[in-house]
Amino acid sequence: MKFLTSSKTLRGWQRFAVGALACSALGFVPSLASKAEEVTAKAAALAAADTITKDELKGFVDVLADDTFEGREAGSRGGQAAGNYLAKELSELKLSPAGDRGSFFQGFQGSSRNILGMMEGSDEKLKNEVIIFGAHYDHVGYGRPGNSYGPFGYIHNGADDNASGVSGLLEVAEGVNHLPVRPRRSILFALWDGEEAGLIGSRFWLSTPTIDLQRVKLKINADMIGRLRNNTVEIYGSRTSPGLRRIISEQNQHVGLNVDFTWKMKEDSDHWPFFARSIPALMFHTGLHDNYHRPSDDAHLINVEGIREVSRLMTLTLIELANADTIAPFREASKRESPEVQTQRERPVQPSPPRFGVSWRIVEGSAPVVTSITAGSQADRAGLKMGDKLHSFQGQPIPEEKLFRQQMLAAEGECTFEITRAGTAEPLTIKVTPIGNPIRVGMTWREDDGEPGVMLVTQIIPGSAADVGGLKLRDRVYSLNDHTFETGKDFSGLLSTAEAPLTFLIERAGKLQTLKVQPLASNPPPAQ
């Protein structure tokens, strides 16, 4: 990964489930003609991802991060040797040379070289479209001020940066090679040189491409994927083409990583030049660490199992995109987005005023006791007071706490409480008319043009059916009772008419979950 000179920046860094109908709203449309073909294709993709092994990944990292390559600085003796080794690996993967003059190499700036291998697609038409899967193979050599945090003059092996990404790329290419039929689109596997000197290799390729740039539909970048922590992978660029987050999440159901879909897009690796050219770009990354750009970034610190899991996710994502009927074009709005914009867009909505304005606590073996009354609320105006004991609601005994909260949220029209009050001999009847509409589910949501056909949850009302059912802020709703939707209006209509229980398919941190929500049919009727 390109050297970040600011220590502040360094610290900052440290910080298919619903089927073809759902996918069609995203611009990624599977071409599979039948359920049987769909199942066969998915099984083949999973088998390809499962060919990735820890032993092979470790072997690649150990070789690339060996002192023999002297830190793989671009254009150096060690960099040249590493390039020769990698070109041989691409050849053994039966990739076609895609560099200069029928070779795997594209030279630039003296002795620096990109290494390029093409896997031609199987579809007569779509093979003319290309997905680039890349990783930089250079590092910083012996380290010096400007490209190292020191100590200087020692070999910086760059096991994580970026022997890990290169190892992942080689295993992804091998996995795709195991498919019984190659993906429909062509895939250019690119090992970039000169990344550490300013993304020079990828920039050079874009200025002097070895294929027509109009063919390139998407770039996937693997940089520093060797330190998976808390089972979390960070993915840049999911907003550069509508629906990418959903595609990745649907593949992740077979892997199970926590995914941080950051809106951060920085000029810090080889995804950036493609992004700047308005080409959709993704980057997989497991974060910086104390060994970043130091001699201590060595192979024994690599989380090989983590590389395997990230590589499996990259393989499944690549195959899915390479087989889709269409890939949605670049989303220009992504150039105006940032983590700050993400925080604003994902902010929760302001909570609605309380319908009754009363709080209570339940003591085992005793009636609920009113603990607070909101001044000026409906409960206050009706005459409820702190310390009152609630014995019935709508003529029925007070149920257990969760159900009682839902009953009050769902209440409609004048509601009757029977209470007892200290100093009063006889029970009292208090009538309260809650404000607002009955709350059947207890959630609000927002549409997002970066995630079409998905509703972003912006509020969960405490105690509501949605809350009890497990829905949370910032969940993405993909379907309701197996029905998909395109707009918030569609979702609202579906939510108001769907039969209970409501089955939500949601995505949370890149994982798909099914949640059942049981709204009340109505509030309890008054006793006759």
FENKA-V612757 format. One record per residue. N is the residue number from 1. RES is the residue in one small letter. SS is DSSP state (helix for helix, strand for strand, loop for the rest). Layout:
# FENKA-V612757
n:N res:RES ss:SS
n:N res:RES ss:SS
This chain:
# FENKA-V612757
n:1 res:m ss:loop
n:2 res:k ss:loop
n:3 res:f ss:loop
n:4 res:l ss:loop
n:5 res:t ss:loop
n:6 res:s ss:loop
n:7 res:s ss:helix
n:8 res:k ss:helix
n:9 res:t ss:helix
n:10 res:l ss:helix
n:11 res:r ss:helix
n:12 res:g ss:helix
n:13 res:w ss:helix
n:14 res:q ss:helix
n:15 res:r ss:loop
n:16 res:f ss:loop
n:17 res:a ss:loop
n:18 res:v ss:loop
n:19 res:g ss:helix
n:20 res:a ss:helix
n:21 res:l ss:helix
n:22 res:a ss:helix
n:23 res:c ss:helix
n:24 res:s ss:helix
n:25 res:a ss:loop
n:26 res:l ss:loop
n:27 res:g ss:loop
n:28 res:f ss:loop
n:29 res:v ss:loop
n:30 res:p ss:loop
n:31 res:s ss:loop
n:32 res:l ss:loop
n:33 res:a ss:loop
n:34 res:s ss:loop
n:35 res:k ss:helix
n:36 res:a ss:helix
n:37 res:e ss:helix
n:38 res:e ss:helix
n:39 res:v ss:helix
n:40 res:t ss:helix
n:41 res:a ss:helix
n:42 res:k ss:helix
n:43 res:a ss:helix
n:44 res:a ss:helix
n:45 res:a ss:helix
n:46 res:l ss:helix
n:47 res:a ss:helix
n:48 res:a ss:helix
n:49 res:a ss:helix
n:50 res:d ss:loop
n:51 res:t ss:loop
n:52 res:i ss:loop
n:53 res:t ss:loop
n:54 res:k ss:helix
n:55 res:d ss:helix
n:56 res:e ss:helix
n:57 res:l ss:helix
n:58 res:k ss:helix
n:59 res:g ss:helix
n:60 res:f ss:helix
n:61 res:v ss:helix
n:62 res:d ss:helix
n:63 res:v ss:helix
n:64 res:l ss:helix
n:65 res:a ss:loop
n:66 res:d ss:loop
n:67 res:d ss:helix
n:68 res:t ss:helix
n:69 res:f ss:helix
n:70 res:e ss:loop
n:71 res:g ss:loop
n:72 res:r ss:loop
n:73 res:e ss:strand
n:74 res:a ss:loop
n:75 res:g ss:loop
n:76 res:s ss:loop
n:77 res:r ss:helix
n:78 res:g ss:helix
n:79 res:g ss:helix
n:80 res:q ss:helix
n:81 res:a ss:helix
n:82 res:a ss:helix
n:83 res:g ss:helix
n:84 res:n ss:helix
n:85 res:y ss:helix
n:86 res:l ss:helix
n:87 res:a ss:helix
n:88 res:k ss:helix
n:89 res:e ss:helix
n:90 res:l ss:helix
n:91 res:s ss:helix
n:92 res:e ss:helix
n:93 res:l ss:loop
n:94 res:k ss:loop
n:95 res:l ss:loop
n:96 res:s ss:strand
n:97 res:p ss:strand
n:98 res:a ss:loop
n:99 res:g ss:loop
n:100 res:d ss:helix
n:101 res:r ss:helix
n:102 res:g ss:helix
n:103 res:s ss:loop
n:104 res:f ss:loop
n:105 res:f ss:strand
n:106 res:q ss:strand
n:107 res:g ss:strand
n:108 res:f ss:strand
n:109 res:q ss:loop
n:110 res:g ss:loop
n:111 res:s ss:loop
n:112 res:s ss:strand
n:113 res:r ss:strand
n:114 res:n ss:strand
n:115 res:i ss:strand
n:116 res:l ss:strand
n:117 res:g ss:strand
n:118 res:m ss:strand
n:119 res:m ss:strand
n:120 res:e ss:loop
n:121 res:g ss:loop
n:122 res:s ss:loop
n:123 res:d ss:loop
n:124 res:e ss:loop
n:125 res:k ss:loop
n:126 res:l ss:helix
n:127 res:k ss:helix
n:128 res:n ss:helix
n:129 res:e ss:loop
n:130 res:v ss:strand
n:131 res:i ss:strand
n:132 res:i ss:strand
n:133 res:f ss:strand
n:134 res:g ss:strand
n:135 res:a ss:strand
n:136 res:h ss:strand
n:137 res:y ss:loop
n:138 res:d ss:loop
n:139 res:h ss:strand
n:140 res:v ss:loop
n:141 res:g ss:loop
n:142 res:y ss:loop
n:143 res:g ss:loop
n:144 res:r ss:loop
n:145 res:p ss:loop
n:146 res:g ss:loop
n:147 res:n ss:loop
n:148 res:s ss:loop
n:149 res:y ss:loop
n:150 res:g ss:loop
n:151 res:p ss:loop
n:152 res:f ss:loop
n:153 res:g ss:loop
n:154 res:y ss:loop
n:155 res:i ss:loop
n:156 res:h ss:loop
n:157 res:n ss:loop
n:158 res:g ss:loop
n:159 res:a ss:helix
n:160 res:d ss:helix
n:161 res:d ss:helix
n:162 res:n ss:helix
n:163 res:a ss:helix
n:164 res:s ss:helix
n:165 res:g ss:helix
n:166 res:v ss:helix
n:167 res:s ss:helix
n:168 res:g ss:helix
n:169 res:l ss:helix
n:170 res:l ss:helix
n:171 res:e ss:helix
n:172 res:v ss:helix
n:173 res:a ss:helix
n:174 res:e ss:helix
n:175 res:g ss:helix
n:176 res:v ss:helix
n:177 res:n ss:helix
n:178 res:h ss:loop
n:179 res:l ss:loop
n:180 res:p ss:loop
n:181 res:v ss:loop
n:182 res:r ss:loop
n:183 res:p ss:loop
n:184 res:r ss:loop
n:185 res:r ss:loop
n:186 res:s ss:strand
n:187 res:i ss:strand
n:188 res:l ss:strand
n:189 res:f ss:strand
n:190 res:a ss:strand
n:191 res:l ss:strand
n:192 res:w ss:strand
n:193 res:d ss:loop
n:194 res:g ss:loop
n:195 res:e ss:helix
n:196 res:e ss:helix
n:197 res:a ss:helix
n:198 res:g ss:loop
n:199 res:l ss:loop
n:200 res:i ss:helix
n:201 res:g ss:helix
n:202 res:s ss:helix
n:203 res:r ss:helix
n:204 res:f ss:helix
n:205 res:w ss:helix
n:206 res:l ss:helix
n:207 res:s ss:helix
n:208 res:t ss:loop
n:209 res:p ss:loop
n:210 res:t ss:loop
n:211 res:i ss:loop
n:212 res:d ss:loop
n:213 res:l ss:helix
n:214 res:q ss:helix
n:215 res:r ss:helix
n:216 res:v ss:strand
n:217 res:k ss:strand
n:218 res:l ss:strand
n:219 res:k ss:strand
n:220 res:i ss:strand
n:221 res:n ss:strand
n:222 res:a ss:strand
n:223 res:d ss:loop
n:224 res:m ss:loop
n:225 res:i ss:loop
n:226 res:g ss:loop
n:227 res:r ss:loop
n:228 res:l ss:loop
n:229 res:r ss:strand
n:230 res:n ss:loop
n:231 res:n ss:loop
n:232 res:t ss:strand
n:233 res:v ss:strand
n:234 res:e ss:strand
n:235 res:i ss:strand
n:236 res:y ss:strand
n:237 res:g ss:loop
n:238 res:s ss:loop
n:239 res:r ss:loop
n:240 res:t ss:loop
n:241 res:s ss:strand
n:242 res:p ss:loop
n:243 res:g ss:loop
n:244 res:l ss:helix
n:245 res:r ss:helix
n:246 res:r ss:helix
n:247 res:i ss:helix
n:248 res:i ss:helix
n:249 res:s ss:helix
n:250 res:e ss:helix
n:251 res:q ss:helix
n:252 res:n ss:helix
n:253 res:q ss:loop
n:254 res:h ss:loop
n:255 res:v ss:loop
n:256 res:g ss:loop
n:257 res:l ss:loop
n:258 res:n ss:strand
n:259 res:v ss:strand
n:260 res:d ss:strand
n:261 res:f ss:strand
n:262 res:t ss:loop
n:263 res:w ss:loop
n:264 res:k ss:loop
n:265 res:m ss:loop
n:266 res:k ss:loop
n:267 res:e ss:loop
n:268 res:d ss:loop
n:269 res:s ss:loop
n:270 res:d ss:loop
n:271 res:h ss:loop
n:272 res:w ss:helix
n:273 res:p ss:helix
n:274 res:f ss:helix
n:275 res:f ss:helix
n:276 res:a ss:helix
n:277 res:r ss:loop
n:278 res:s ss:loop
n:279 res:i ss:loop
n:280 res:p ss:loop
n:281 res:a ss:strand
n:282 res:l ss:strand
n:283 res:m ss:strand
n:284 res:f ss:strand
n:285 res:h ss:strand
n:286 res:t ss:loop
n:287 res:g ss:loop
n:288 res:l ss:loop
n:289 res:h ss:loop
n:290 res:d ss:loop
n:291 res:n ss:loop
n:292 res:y ss:loop
n:293 res:h ss:loop
n:294 res:r ss:loop
n:295 res:p ss:loop
n:296 res:s ss:loop
n:297 res:d ss:loop
n:298 res:d ss:loop
n:299 res:a ss:helix
n:300 res:h ss:helix
n:301 res:l ss:helix
n:302 res:i ss:loop
n:303 res:n ss:loop
n:304 res:v ss:helix
n:305 res:e ss:helix
n:306 res:g ss:helix
n:307 res:i ss:helix
n:308 res:r ss:helix
n:309 res:e ss:helix
n:310 res:v ss:helix
n:311 res:s ss:helix
n:312 res:r ss:helix
n:313 res:l ss:helix
n:314 res:m ss:helix
n:315 res:t ss:helix
n:316 res:l ss:helix
n:317 res:t ss:helix
n:318 res:l ss:helix
n:319 res:i ss:helix
n:320 res:e ss:helix
n:321 res:l ss:helix
n:322 res:a ss:helix
n:323 res:n ss:helix
n:324 res:a ss:loop
n:325 res:d ss:loop
n:326 res:t ss:loop
n:327 res:i ss:loop
n:328 res:a ss:loop
n:329 res:p ss:loop
n:330 res:f ss:strand
n:331 res:r ss:loop
n:332 res:e ss:helix
n:333 res:a ss:helix
n:334 res:s ss:helix
n:335 res:k ss:helix
n:336 res:r ss:helix
n:337 res:e ss:loop
n:338 res:s ss:loop
n:339 res:p ss:helix
n:340 res:e ss:helix
n:341 res:v ss:helix
n:342 res:q ss:helix
n:343 res:t ss:helix
n:344 res:q ss:helix
n:345 res:r ss:helix
n:346 res:e ss:loop
n:347 res:r ss:loop
n:348 res:p ss:loop
n:349 res:v ss:loop
n:350 res:q ss:loop
n:351 res:p ss:loop
n:352 res:s ss:loop
n:353 res:p ss:loop
n:354 res:p ss:loop
n:355 res:r ss:loop
n:356 res:f ss:loop
n:357 res:g ss:loop
n:358 res:v ss:strand
n:359 res:s ss:strand
n:360 res:w ss:strand
n:361 res:r ss:strand
n:362 res:i ss:loop
n:363 res:v ss:loop
n:364 res:e ss:loop
n:365 res:g ss:loop
n:366 res:s ss:loop
n:367 res:a ss:loop
n:368 res:p ss:strand
n:369 res:v ss:strand
n:370 res:v ss:strand
n:371 res:t ss:strand
n:372 res:s ss:strand
n:373 res:i ss:strand
n:374 res:t ss:loop
n:375 res:a ss:loop
n:376 res:g ss:loop
n:377 res:s ss:loop
n:378 res:q ss:helix
n:379 res:a ss:helix
n:380 res:d ss:helix
n:381 res:r ss:helix
n:382 res:a ss:helix
n:383 res:g ss:loop
n:384 res:l ss:loop
n:385 res:k ss:loop
n:386 res:m ss:loop
n:387 res:g ss:loop
n:388 res:d ss:loop
n:389 res:k ss:strand
n:390 res:l ss:strand
n:391 res:h ss:strand
n:392 res:s ss:strand
n:393 res:f ss:strand
n:394 res:q ss:loop
n:395 res:g ss:loop
n:396 res:q ss:strand
n:397 res:p ss:strand
n:398 res:i ss:loop
n:399 res:p ss:loop
n:400 res:e ss:loop
n:401 res:e ss:helix
n:402 res:k ss:helix
n:403 res:l ss:helix
n:404 res:f ss:helix
n:405 res:r ss:helix
n:406 res:q ss:helix
n:407 res:q ss:helix
n:408 res:m ss:helix
n:409 res:l ss:helix
n:410 res:a ss:helix
n:411 res:a ss:loop
n:412 res:e ss:loop
n:413 res:g ss:loop
n:414 res:e ss:strand
n:415 res:c ss:strand
n:416 res:t ss:strand
n:417 res:f ss:strand
n:418 res:e ss:strand
n:419 res:i ss:strand
n:420 res:t ss:strand
n:421 res:r ss:loop
n:422 res:a ss:loop
n:423 res:g ss:loop
n:424 res:t ss:loop
n:425 res:a ss:loop
n:426 res:e ss:loop
n:427 res:p ss:loop
n:428 res:l ss:strand
n:429 res:t ss:strand
n:430 res:i ss:strand
n:431 res:k ss:strand
n:432 res:v ss:strand
n:433 res:t ss:strand
n:434 res:p ss:loop
n:435 res:i ss:loop
n:436 res:g ss:loop
n:437 res:n ss:loop
n:438 res:p ss:loop
n:439 res:i ss:loop
n:440 res:r ss:loop
n:441 res:v ss:loop
n:442 res:g ss:loop
n:443 res:m ss:strand
n:444 res:t ss:strand
n:445 res:w ss:strand
n:446 res:r ss:strand
n:447 res:e ss:loop
n:448 res:d ss:loop
n:449 res:d ss:loop
n:450 res:g ss:loop
n:451 res:e ss:loop
n:452 res:p ss:loop
n:453 res:g ss:loop
n:454 res:v ss:loop
n:455 res:m ss:strand
n:456 res:l ss:strand
n:457 res:v ss:strand
n:458 res:t ss:strand
n:459 res:q ss:strand
n:460 res:i ss:strand
n:461 res:i ss:loop
n:462 res:p ss:loop
n:463 res:g ss:loop
n:464 res:s ss:loop
n:465 res:a ss:helix
n:466 res:a ss:helix
n:467 res:d ss:helix
n:468 res:v ss:helix
n:469 res:g ss:helix
n:470 res:g ss:loop
n:471 res:l ss:loop
n:472 res:k ss:loop
n:473 res:l ss:loop
n:474 res:r ss:loop
n:475 res:d ss:loop
n:476 res:r ss:strand
n:477 res:v ss:strand
n:478 res:y ss:strand
n:479 res:s ss:strand
n:480 res:l ss:strand
n:481 res:n ss:loop
n:482 res:d ss:loop
n:483 res:h ss:strand
n:484 res:t ss:loop
n:485 res:f ss:loop
n:486 res:e ss:loop
n:487 res:t ss:loop
n:488 res:g ss:helix
n:489 res:k ss:helix
n:490 res:d ss:helix
n:491 res:f ss:helix
n:492 res:s ss:helix
n:493 res:g ss:helix
n:494 res:l ss:helix
n:495 res:l ss:helix
n:496 res:s ss:helix
n:497 res:t ss:helix
n:498 res:a ss:loop
n:499 res:e ss:loop
n:500 res:a ss:loop
n:501 res:p ss:loop
n:502 res:l ss:strand
n:503 res:t ss:strand
n:504 res:f ss:strand
n:505 res:l ss:strand
n:506 res:i ss:strand
n:507 res:e ss:strand
n:508 res:r ss:strand
n:509 res:a ss:loop
n:510 res:g ss:loop
n:511 res:k ss:strand
n:512 res:l ss:strand
n:513 res:q ss:strand
n:514 res:t ss:strand
n:515 res:l ss:strand
n:516 res:k ss:strand
n:517 res:v ss:strand
n:518 res:q ss:loop
n:519 res:p ss:loop
n:520 res:l ss:loop
n:521 res:a ss:loop
n:522 res:s ss:loop
n:523 res:n ss:loop
n:524 res:p ss:loop
n:525 res:p ss:loop
n:526 res:p ss:loop
n:527 res:a ss:loop
n:528 res:q ss:loop
